[in-house]
Amino acid sequence: MSTKEILLKLRTQKGFSQDELAEKVFVTRQAVSRWENGDTVPNTETLKLLSNLYNVSINTLLGSPNKLICQCCGMLLEDEIIGRNKDGSMNEDYCKWCYADGTYTYSNMDDLIEICVKNMANENFSEEQARTYLKIELPKLDYWKRYEELSDDGQFEEFKKKLIDEINDLHIEGMPKVDKLNALVGSYVNLEYPLPSGMKVKFLNDQTTYLGNQLESEIVDGVCFGVLACMDFILICTYEAEGANPELILYKKR
Protein backbone atom coordinates (compact mmCIF):
# COMPACT_ATOMS: atom_id res chain seq x y z
CA MET A 1 0.00 0.00 0.00
CA SER A 2 1.11 3.56 -0.61
CA THR A 3 1.53 6.12 2.15
CA LYS A 4 -1.68 7.92 1.20
CA GLU A 5 -3.65 4.66 1.32
CA ILE A 6 -2.17 3.69 4.67
CA LEU A 7 -2.90 7.08 6.24
CA LEU A 8 -6.50 7.00 5.01
CA LYS A 9 -6.98 3.43 6.22
CA LEU A 10 -5.56 4.12 9.70
CA ARG A 11 -7.62 7.28 10.16
CA THR A 12 -10.78 5.47 9.08
CA GLN A 13 -10.07 2.52 11.38
CA LYS A 14 -9.72 4.89 14.32
CA GLY A 15 -12.95 6.65 13.38
CA PHE A 16 -11.33 10.10 13.17
CA SER A 17 -12.56 12.81 10.83
CA GLN A 18 -9.90 14.79 9.01
CA ASP A 19 -10.57 17.69 11.38
CA GLU A 20 -10.16 15.44 14.45
CA LEU A 21 -6.90 13.98 13.21
CA ALA A 22 -5.58 17.41 12.31
CA GLU A 23 -6.21 18.60 15.87
CA LYS A 24 -4.45 15.58 17.37
CA VAL A 25 -1.26 16.04 15.34
CA PHE A 26 -1.29 19.87 15.25
CA VAL A 27 -1.83 20.44 11.53
CA THR A 28 -4.69 21.77 9.40
CA ARG A 29 -7.46 19.68 7.89
CA GLN A 30 -6.10 20.68 4.49
CA ALA A 31 -2.75 19.10 5.36
CA VAL A 32 -4.46 15.81 6.20
CA SER A 33 -6.37 15.98 2.94
CA ARG A 34 -3.16 16.53 0.97
CA TRP A 35 -1.55 13.46 2.61
CA GLU A 36 -4.52 11.29 1.71
CA ASN A 37 -4.56 12.60 -1.86
CA GLY A 38 -0.87 11.82 -2.22
CA ASP A 39 0.10 15.45 -2.79
CA THR A 40 2.46 15.55 0.22
CA VAL A 41 3.66 13.34 3.08
CA PRO A 42 3.88 14.30 6.77
CA ASN A 43 7.17 15.71 7.98
CA THR A 44 9.38 13.78 10.40
CA GLU A 45 7.90 15.21 13.60
CA THR A 46 4.35 14.62 12.40
CA LEU A 47 5.23 11.05 11.42
CA LYS A 48 6.37 10.49 15.01
CA LEU A 49 3.04 11.78 16.30
CA LEU A 50 1.12 9.59 13.86
CA SER A 51 3.24 6.59 14.83
CA ASN A 52 2.33 7.06 18.52
CA LEU A 53 -1.31 7.75 17.72
CA TYR A 54 -1.79 4.69 15.53
CA ASN A 55 0.70 2.43 17.36
CA VAL A 56 2.53 1.56 14.15
CA SER A 57 6.09 2.25 13.02
CA ILE A 58 7.06 5.14 10.79
CA ASN A 59 8.27 2.48 8.38
CA THR A 60 4.70 1.16 8.17
CA LEU A 61 3.30 4.67 7.66
CA LEU A 62 5.63 5.11 4.69
CA GLY A 63 4.59 1.84 3.07
CA SER A 64 7.33 -0.36 4.62
CA PRO A 65 10.17 0.69 2.28
CA ASN A 66 12.78 -0.77 4.67
CA LYS A 67 13.31 -4.24 6.10
CA LEU A 68 13.65 -3.59 9.80
CA ILE A 69 15.95 -5.90 11.78
CA CYS A 70 16.68 -5.73 15.50
CA GLN A 71 20.18 -4.33 15.83
CA CYS A 72 20.84 -6.48 18.90
CA CYS A 73 19.49 -9.98 18.08
CA GLY A 74 18.88 -9.77 14.32
CA MET A 75 15.16 -10.58 14.50
CA LEU A 76 12.94 -9.31 11.68
CA LEU A 77 10.85 -6.50 13.16
CA GLU A 78 7.10 -6.11 12.86
CA ASP A 79 5.09 -3.38 14.58
CA GLU A 80 3.86 -5.70 17.35
CA ILE A 81 7.35 -6.51 18.63
CA ILE A 82 9.21 -3.21 18.18
CA GLY A 83 10.89 -1.90 21.36
CA ARG A 84 9.83 1.29 23.09
CA ASN A 85 11.69 4.37 24.25
CA LYS A 86 11.12 5.81 27.73
CA ASP A 87 8.43 8.14 26.38
CA GLY A 88 6.52 5.20 24.89
CA SER A 89 7.47 5.91 21.28
CA MET A 90 8.72 3.10 19.06
CA ASN A 91 12.43 2.54 18.55
CA GLU A 92 12.59 0.95 15.12
CA ASP A 93 16.11 -0.40 15.68
CA TYR A 94 15.21 -2.98 18.35
CA CYS A 95 12.70 -5.63 19.38
CA LYS A 96 10.87 -5.67 22.72
CA TRP A 97 13.11 -8.42 24.03
CA CYS A 98 16.34 -6.47 23.49
CA TYR A 99 15.13 -2.94 24.27
CA ALA A 100 12.35 -2.03 26.70
CA ASP A 101 11.33 1.38 28.05
CA GLY A 102 14.58 2.93 26.91
CA THR A 103 16.77 0.20 28.40
CA TYR A 104 18.96 -2.33 26.61
CA THR A 105 18.28 -5.71 28.19
CA TYR A 106 21.37 -7.62 27.04
CA SER A 107 24.96 -6.79 27.89
CA ASN A 108 26.44 -10.23 27.23
CA MET A 109 26.38 -11.58 23.69
CA ASP A 110 26.84 -15.18 24.82
CA ASP A 111 23.73 -14.96 27.02
CA LEU A 112 21.72 -13.60 24.10
CA ILE A 113 23.01 -16.33 21.79
CA GLU A 114 21.91 -19.07 24.20
CA ILE A 115 18.41 -17.60 24.33
CA CYS A 116 18.18 -17.23 20.55
CA VAL A 117 19.54 -20.71 19.83
CA LYS A 118 16.63 -22.33 21.64
CA ASN A 119 14.16 -20.50 19.41
CA MET A 120 16.05 -20.98 16.14
CA ALA A 121 16.91 -24.67 16.33
CA ASN A 122 14.68 -27.10 14.43
CA GLU A 123 14.97 -30.39 12.53
CA ASN A 124 16.76 -28.64 9.67
CA PHE A 125 18.92 -26.29 11.72
CA SER A 126 20.74 -27.70 14.74
CA GLU A 127 21.57 -25.75 17.89
CA GLU A 128 25.25 -25.84 16.97
CA GLN A 129 24.53 -24.44 13.51
CA ALA A 130 22.38 -21.70 15.03
CA ARG A 131 25.10 -20.86 17.57
CA THR A 132 27.78 -20.65 14.86
CA TYR A 133 25.53 -18.46 12.70
CA LEU A 134 24.80 -16.04 15.56
CA LYS A 135 28.46 -15.76 16.56
CA ILE A 136 29.19 -14.60 13.02
CA GLU A 137 26.18 -12.33 12.49
CA LEU A 138 25.58 -10.59 15.84
CA PRO A 139 28.91 -8.71 15.89
CA LYS A 140 27.82 -7.08 12.61
CA LEU A 141 24.78 -5.46 14.24
CA ASP A 142 24.86 -1.84 15.37
CA TYR A 143 24.29 -2.48 19.08
CA TRP A 144 27.28 -4.78 19.43
CA LYS A 145 29.49 -2.61 17.20
CA ARG A 146 28.64 0.41 19.38
CA TYR A 147 28.33 -1.43 22.68
CA GLU A 148 30.80 0.77 24.59
CA GLU A 149 28.88 3.86 23.46
CA LEU A 150 25.37 2.49 24.08
CA SER A 151 25.91 0.51 27.28
CA ASP A 152 24.91 1.86 30.71
CA ASP A 153 28.12 0.89 32.51
CA GLY A 154 26.51 -2.18 34.03
CA GLN A 155 23.60 -0.44 35.79
CA PHE A 156 20.95 -2.72 34.31
CA GLU A 157 23.00 -5.82 35.14
CA GLU A 158 23.26 -4.62 38.72
CA PHE A 159 19.49 -4.18 38.83
CA LYS A 160 19.03 -7.76 37.57
CA LYS A 161 21.44 -9.09 40.20
CA LYS A 162 19.49 -7.28 42.91
CA LEU A 163 16.24 -8.79 41.61
CA ILE A 164 17.78 -12.28 41.56
CA ASP A 165 18.88 -11.89 45.18
CA GLU A 166 15.39 -10.72 46.21
CA ILE A 167 13.76 -13.68 44.44
CA ASN A 168 16.13 -16.24 45.95
CA ASP A 169 15.63 -14.73 49.41
CA LEU A 170 11.94 -15.70 49.16
CA HIS A 171 12.92 -19.38 49.52
CA ILE A 172 9.97 -20.78 47.57
CA GLU A 173 9.63 -24.50 48.36
CA GLY A 174 10.60 -26.70 45.43
CA MET A 175 11.90 -23.83 43.29
CA PRO A 176 15.58 -23.94 42.27
CA LYS A 177 17.70 -20.87 42.78
CA VAL A 178 17.44 -18.29 40.01
CA ASP A 179 20.77 -17.60 38.35
CA LYS A 180 19.64 -15.40 35.46
CA LEU A 181 16.69 -13.34 34.27
CA ASN A 182 15.77 -12.96 30.61
CA ALA A 183 13.62 -10.38 28.83
CA LEU A 184 10.05 -11.67 28.40
CA VAL A 185 7.24 -9.82 26.59
CA GLY A 186 4.00 -9.77 28.59
CA SER A 187 1.77 -11.17 25.84
CA TYR A 188 3.82 -14.39 25.79
CA VAL A 189 3.65 -15.04 29.54
CA ASN A 190 0.42 -13.37 30.67
CA LEU A 191 -1.37 -16.41 32.13
CA GLU A 192 -4.88 -16.37 33.60
CA TYR A 193 -4.93 -17.43 37.24
CA PRO A 194 -8.08 -18.85 38.87
CA LEU A 195 -9.41 -17.10 41.96
CA PRO A 196 -11.36 -18.79 44.80
CA SER A 197 -14.49 -17.09 43.43
CA GLY A 198 -14.09 -18.96 40.15
CA MET A 199 -13.06 -15.87 38.22
CA LYS A 200 -9.78 -15.74 36.33
CA VAL A 201 -7.39 -12.80 36.35
CA LYS A 202 -4.27 -11.65 34.51
CA PHE A 203 -1.63 -9.55 36.27
CA LEU A 204 0.60 -8.47 33.38
CA ASN A 205 0.45 -5.93 30.59
CA ASP A 206 0.72 -7.63 27.19
CA GLN A 207 2.79 -4.74 25.81
CA THR A 208 5.33 -4.56 28.65
CA THR A 209 8.69 -6.33 28.69
CA TYR A 210 9.47 -8.05 31.99
CA LEU A 211 12.43 -9.99 33.39
CA GLY A 212 11.88 -13.65 34.13
CA ASN A 213 12.77 -17.30 33.80
CA GLN A 214 11.26 -20.79 33.81
CA LEU A 215 12.54 -23.33 36.33
CA GLU A 216 11.64 -27.01 36.69
CA SER A 217 10.22 -27.94 40.09
CA GLU A 218 12.61 -29.88 42.31
CA ILE A 219 9.82 -31.87 43.94
CA VAL A 220 6.97 -32.31 41.40
CA ASP A 221 7.61 -33.86 37.99
CA GLY A 222 6.07 -32.05 35.04
CA VAL A 223 5.61 -28.77 36.90
CA CYS A 224 7.55 -25.57 36.24
CA PHE A 225 7.94 -22.38 38.20
CA GLY A 226 7.48 -19.15 36.29
CA VAL A 227 9.35 -16.15 37.66
CA LEU A 228 8.53 -12.63 36.47
CA ALA A 229 9.70 -9.32 37.87
CA CYS A 230 10.04 -5.62 37.14
CA MET A 231 10.69 -2.40 39.06
CA ASP A 232 7.33 -2.71 40.81
CA PHE A 233 6.73 -6.36 41.69
CA ILE A 234 7.84 -9.99 41.76
CA LEU A 235 5.43 -12.69 40.54
CA ILE A 236 5.99 -16.42 40.97
CA CYS A 237 3.63 -19.08 39.64
CA THR A 238 3.55 -22.75 38.71
CA TYR A 239 2.16 -24.40 35.60
CA GLU A 240 2.32 -27.58 33.60
CA ALA A 241 3.25 -28.14 29.93
CA GLU A 242 2.19 -25.33 27.55
CA GLY A 243 1.16 -23.18 30.53
CA ALA A 244 -1.68 -25.49 31.59
CA ASN A 245 -3.19 -25.30 35.10
CA PRO A 246 -1.41 -22.12 36.21
CA GLU A 247 -1.38 -21.31 39.90
CA LEU A 248 -0.25 -18.04 41.44
CA ILE A 249 2.23 -18.72 44.24
CA LEU A 250 3.33 -15.21 45.13
CA TYR A 251 2.74 -11.62 44.05
CA LYS A 252 4.94 -9.22 45.98
CA LYS A 253 5.22 -5.49 45.51
CA ARG A 254 8.77 -4.15 45.65
C-alpha positions in Angstrom: 0.0 0.0 0.0 1.1 3.6 -0.6 1.5 6.1 2.2 -1.7 7.9 1.2 -3.7 4.7 1.3 -2.2 3.7 4.7 -2.9 7.1 6.2 -6.5 7.0 5.0 -7.0 3.4 6.2 -5.6 4.1 9.7 -7.6 7.3 10.2 -10.8 5.5 9.1 -10.1 2.5 11.4 -9.7 4.9 14.3 -12.9 6.7 13.4 -11.3 10.1 13.2 -12.6 12.8 10.8 -9.9 14.8 9.0 -10.6 17.7 11.4 -10.2 15.4 14.5 -6.9 14.0 13.2 -5.6 17.4 12.3 -6.2 18.6 15.9 -4.5 15.6 17.4 -1.3 16.0 15.3 -1.3 19.9 15.3 -1.8 20.4 11.5 -4.7 21.8 9.4 -7.5 19.7 7.9 -6.1 20.7 4.5 -2.7 19.1 5.4 -4.5 15.8 6.2 -6.4 16.0 2.9 -3.2 16.5 1.0 -1.6 13.5 2.6 -4.5 11.3 1.7 -4.6 12.6 -1.9 -0.9 11.8 -2.2 0.1 15.4 -2.8 2.5 15.5 0.2 3.7 13.3 3.1 3.9 14.3 6.8 7.2 15.7 8.0 9.4 13.8 10.4 7.9 15.2 13.6 4.4 14.6 12.4 5.2 11.1 11.4 6.4 10.5 15.0 3.0 11.8 16.3 1.1 9.6 13.9 3.2 6.6 14.8 2.3 7.1 18.5 -1.3 7.7 17.7 -1.8 4.7 15.5 0.7 2.4 17.4 2.5 1.6 14.2 6.1 2.2 13.0 7.1 5.1 10.8 8.3 2.5 8.4 4.7 1.2 8.2 3.3 4.7 7.7 5.6 5.1 4.7 4.6 1.8 3.1 7.3 -0.4 4.6 10.2 0.7 2.3 12.8 -0.8 4.7 13.3 -4.2 6.1 13.7 -3.6 9.8 16.0 -5.9 11.8 16.7 -5.7 15.5 20.2 -4.3 15.8 20.8 -6.5 18.9 19.5 -10.0 18.1 18.9 -9.8 14.3 15.2 -10.6 14.5 12.9 -9.3 11.7 10.9 -6.5 13.2 7.1 -6.1 12.9 5.1 -3.4 14.6 3.9 -5.7 17.3 7.4 -6.5 18.6 9.2 -3.2 18.2 10.9 -1.9 21.4 9.8 1.3 23.1 11.7 4.4 24.3 11.1 5.8 27.7 8.4 8.1 26.4 6.5 5.2 24.9 7.5 5.9 21.3 8.7 3.1 19.1 12.4 2.5 18.6 12.6 0.9 15.1 16.1 -0.4 15.7 15.2 -3.0 18.3 12.7 -5.6 19.4 10.9 -5.7 22.7 13.1 -8.4 24.0 16.3 -6.5 23.5 15.1 -2.9 24.3 12.4 -2.0 26.7 11.3 1.4 28.1 14.6 2.9 26.9 16.8 0.2 28.4 19.0 -2.3 26.6 18.3 -5.7 28.2 21.4 -7.6 27.0 25.0 -6.8 27.9 26.4 -10.2 27.2 26.4 -11.6 23.7 26.8 -15.2 24.8 23.7 -15.0 27.0 21.7 -13.6 24.1 23.0 -16.3 21.8 21.9 -19.1 24.2 18.4 -17.6 24.3 18.2 -17.2 20.5 19.5 -20.7 19.8 16.6 -22.3 21.6 14.2 -20.5 19.4 16.0 -21.0 16.1 16.9 -24.7 16.3 14.7 -27.1 14.4 15.0 -30.4 12.5 16.8 -28.6 9.7 18.9 -26.3 11.7 20.7 -27.7 14.7 21.6 -25.8 17.9 25.2 -25.8 17.0 24.5 -24.4 13.5 22.4 -21.7 15.0 25.1 -20.9 17.6 27.8 -20.7 14.9 25.5 -18.5 12.7 24.8 -16.0 15.6 28.5 -15.8 16.6 29.2 -14.6 13.0 26.2 -12.3 12.5 25.6 -10.6 15.8 28.9 -8.7 15.9 27.8 -7.1 12.6 24.8 -5.5 14.2 24.9 -1.8 15.4 24.3 -2.5 19.1 27.3 -4.8 19.4 29.5 -2.6 17.2 28.6 0.4 19.4 28.3 -1.4 22.7 30.8 0.8 24.6 28.9 3.9 23.5 25.4 2.5 24.1 25.9 0.5 27.3 24.9 1.9 30.7 28.1 0.9 32.5 26.5 -2.2 34.0 23.6 -0.4 35.8 20.9 -2.7 34.3 23.0 -5.8 35.1 23.3 -4.6 38.7 19.5 -4.2 38.8 19.0 -7.8 37.6 21.4 -9.1 40.2 19.5 -7.3 42.9 16.2 -8.8 41.6 17.8 -12.3 41.6 18.9 -11.9 45.2 15.4 -10.7 46.2 13.8 -13.7 44.4 16.1 -16.2 45.9 15.6 -14.7 49.4 11.9 -15.7 49.2 12.9 -19.4 49.5 10.0 -20.8 47.6 9.6 -24.5 48.4 10.6 -26.7 45.4 11.9 -23.8 43.3 15.6 -23.9 42.3 17.7 -20.9 42.8 17.4 -18.3 40.0 20.8 -17.6 38.4 19.6 -15.4 35.5 16.7 -13.3 34.3 15.8 -13.0 30.6 13.6 -10.4 28.8 10.1 -11.7 28.4 7.2 -9.8 26.6 4.0 -9.8 28.6 1.8 -11.2 25.8 3.8 -14.4 25.8 3.6 -15.0 29.5 0.4 -13.4 30.7 -1.4 -16.4 32.1 -4.9 -16.4 33.6 -4.9 -17.4 37.2 -8.1 -18.8 38.9 -9.4 -17.1 42.0 -11.4 -18.8 44.8 -14.5 -17.1 43.4 -14.1 -19.0 40.1 -13.1 -15.9 38.2 -9.8 -15.7 36.3 -7.4 -12.8 36.3 -4.3 -11.7 34.5 -1.6 -9.6 36.3 0.6 -8.5 33.4 0.4 -5.9 30.6 0.7 -7.6 27.2 2.8 -4.7 25.8 5.3 -4.6 28.6 8.7 -6.3 28.7 9.5 -8.1 32.0 12.4 -10.0 33.4 11.9 -13.7 34.1 12.8 -17.3 33.8 11.3 -20.8 33.8 12.5 -23.3 36.3 11.6 -27.0 36.7 10.2 -27.9 40.1 12.6 -29.9 42.3 9.8 -31.9 43.9 7.0 -32.3 41.4 7.6 -33.9 38.0 6.1 -32.1 35.0 5.6 -28.8 36.9 7.6 -25.6 36.2 7.9 -22.4 38.2 7.5 -19.2 36.3 9.4 -16.1 37.7 8.5 -12.6 36.5 9.7 -9.3 37.9 10.0 -5.6 37.1 10.7 -2.4 39.1 7.3 -2.7 40.8 6.7 -6.4 41.7 7.8 -10.0 41.8 5.4 -12.7 40.5 6.0 -16.4 41.0 3.6 -19.1 39.6 3.5 -22.7 38.7 2.2 -24.4 35.6 2.3 -27.6 33.6 3.3 -28.1 29.9 2.2 -25.3 27.6 1.2 -23.2 30.5 -1.7 -25.5 31.6 -3.2 -25.3 35.1 -1.4 -22.1 36.2 -1.4 -21.3 39.9 -0.3 -18.0 41.4 2.2 -18.7 44.2 3.3 -15.2 45.1 2.7 -11.6 44.0 4.9 -9.2 46.0 5.2 -5.5 45.5 8.8 -4.2 45.7 
